[in-house]
């Protein structure tokens, strides 16, 4: 099932996107039993938003060996390396990644994103962890590299508004598509040029380990998002470019890049 969050003339809602390009609106949120309102929209007539607005985005650094090597920042970690991205970093498909004023070294990072379901996750074991997963979507962990290197920690470099595109939907049944989240192709192109290509089978720490490890530190709430790490090939993006992150079974997430962020987006559509 593909869960979307969308804007229409009647407001913002969750829905289910079917194979005919129709969005069936649902009551309330998508966790638990889904109840349809009876309203349907053609996908072309609505605007897809970020499929979820998480209370927090928990990200994992250095989770592909080749990416660790390309960054030249030491050995691979012995346990998952965690950091947080604010909820205000989240934008949806088609929204602009906004380069901070004065920045010239902002990079793309395509990642498989895990969306936590209704039961949440607190002190779960790796064996229990997948029971807390609602579904999967695509993320771009946008990063300001000069700040990342200069600050010695990553909050500012990864925390700017618009630095976490998510979408275009949440797929709740990859197995039903014949896909395994433990072995999906992950790619990123910029203006049609292939920059990143990897598979989730190359993750140093797999999804059950990540969800379990994070849940020992903080409670994962329904709708929270876990970013699983990026393959090698990260590189700079500049205003006017088009970034496409794609993951097997999940479609593609496309965002343009705009210049210095001077606009206020508080309360806007994300």
N, C-alpha and C positions, 0 to 999 in steps of 0.2 A: 504494500500500500504506500502510495506517495502522498505524504502530508504536506500541504502548503499553507502559508499564511499570506493573505492577499488583501489588497485594497480595491474596493469597488465604490460606485456612487453611494451605496448604503453604509459604507464604513469599512472597518478592518475585521476580518474573520479568518478562522481556520477552515480548511476544506480538504477534500480528497481529489487528487488529479487522476482521471481515468485515462485509458489508452486512446480515447477519442478526442483528447484535448479539452475535455469538459471538467470544470471544477464544481464538485458537489459540496455545498456549504454544510458545515456541521455546527451543532450547538456547543458553545463554550470552547474548552480546550480539548486537545485530542487524546489526553491520557484517560485510561479506563475505557468504559463502553462508549463507542461512538454513536451519536444520535444525529441523523441528518435533518436539516430544516426543510428540505424539499426544494430549496432554491438551487439553481444550476447556472453557471456562467461559462461562456466560452473563454478559454485561456487568453485569447487575444483581447478580450474585453476587460481584463483585470490586470492589476499590477502585482507581480509577485514580490513579496517582502522577504526579509530574512525569515526562515521558516520557524524560528523560535527566538525569544528574547530571554536569554539565560540570566540567572542571578549572578553567575560568574562563569568565566571561561578559564579552565585549568589546562595549561599547555605543558608539553614535554619537550625539553631540549635535547639535542645530541642523541637522537634515537635511531639514526641510520649511520652505519660505520662510515660510508663514503662522505656523508655530510660532515661528520666529525673531522675527517681528514682534510676536506677542502677548507674548513674554517681555521685549521691550524691552531686550535685552542686547547691542546692536550689530549689525553687519552679518553676513550669512551667511558662514560660513568658506570660505576658498579651497581647503581640502583637508579631508578627514574629521576631525572633532574626536572623539578617542577617549577613553574612560575605562573603568575596570574595575568590575564588581560581583563581590563574593566569591561563591564557590560556595554559601556558607551563606545567601545571599539566596533561593535557589531553593526554591519550594514548588510543590505541584501543584494541580490543579483541586479545588475544594471546600475547600481549606485557607484558614485565616484570614490576611488581611493584618493584622499587629499594629502598632498605632500606638505609637511610642515614648513613654515617660513624659514628660508635659509638652508634647508636640507638638500643635499645633492647625492645622498647615498642610501636611498630607500630601496629595499629588496623585497621581492616576492618569495613566498614559501608555501607551496601547495601542501595540504595535509588532509588526511582522513579525519573527520570529526565524528565523535561518538556522542549521541544525545541520551541523557539519562531519563528513565521512565518514572512512572507513578510511585514506585516503591522507594525511589532514591537509593542511596548507597551509604552505609555507615558501618565500618568494621566488617566488610564482606571479605570472604576468602576468594582466591582466584576461581575456585570452582563455582562460587555463587555469583560472581561478578556479571556474567552475561545475562542473568535474570534481572539485573538492574538497567539493562540497555533497552531503550525504546526504539532506536534506529540510528541511521548513519546519514551524514551529509558531507558536503565539501567545504573546506575552509582555506583561507589564505592568511597565514600568520605574517602579515606585513611588518617589516622591521627596519628601523633606522640604524644602520650599521655603525656610524661614527659615534652615536650616543651609546650604543651597546658596548662598544670597546672602551669609550671614555668613562662611562659611569661605573663600570665594574659590576653592575647588576642591571637587570633588563626592563624594569618597570617603565621608565620613560621611553625607551627605544621601541617598545612593543605596545605602548598604552595610548597612543594618540587616537582621537576620534577617527573612525573609518578604517582602522588598522586590523579589522577582523571581518572581512566579507564571509558570509555564510549562505549556502543554498545550493541549488535552487529549491530543493525540497528535502524532506526527511524520508528515507526509504526504510520501512519497518520490516521488510521481508526479503532481504537479499538472497536467502536460501531459496525462496520461491522463484527467483530469477536465475537459479543455478549458479549463484555467486557466493563466495566465501570471504567475509571481511578480513580473514587472515591472509588472503592472497589476491589482492586487487591491483590492477595497474593504476599508477598515479602519475599524471603528467601536468606540466605547465608550459604554455606558449605565450610569448609576448609578440604582438603584431604578427602572429603566424609562425614565428621562429620557435622551435622546440628548445626549451631551456632545461626542464627537469623531466626525468623519466625514471621511475622506480616501481617497486611492488611492495605491498604491505607485508609480504613474507620476509622482507629484509629488515623489519623492525627489530631492534635489539630487545625491546620489551613489548610483548604483545598486548592486545586489548584486555584480556582478563587480568594480567599482572598490573597494568596501569590503573584500571578501575579499582582493584583491590588496594593497591599501594596508596592511591589518593584518598580512599575512604578511611584509611587508618589515620590520616592527618586532618581531614575536614569532611564534613557531611556534604555529599553531593545531593542536591535537591532536584526534584522533577524539572526537566528542561535545562539543567546545567549541561555544559558542553565540555568535552575533553578533546583536545587536539593531540594527535598521536605522534607528531614529529614530521620532518620534511626530508625527502631524498636530496641527493646532491644536485648541483646545478643552479643554486640560488644566484640571483643577479639583480642589477639595478633596474628600476622602472622610472619613467619620466613622464611629465605632463603630455597628454595627447596620445599616449600609448594605450593599447588594449590588452588586458591580461585575461587569459582563459585557463582556468584550473579544471581538470577533468579527472574523474575517477570511474573506473569500470563499474557499470551497474548503477551509477548515480548521476550520469549526465555530465553537464559542464556548468561552471560558474564563471560568468563573464563580467568584468568590471573595467571601466575606463579609469584613467589617471588624470587628475586635475592639479592645478597649481596650488600655491600657498593657501592653507585653510584659514579663511577669515570669517566664514559664515557661522552663525549660531544654529545648531540643529536640535537643541533641547526641545523635547516634546514632538519632534518631527517623525516622519515615517522612517522605519529602519527595517 
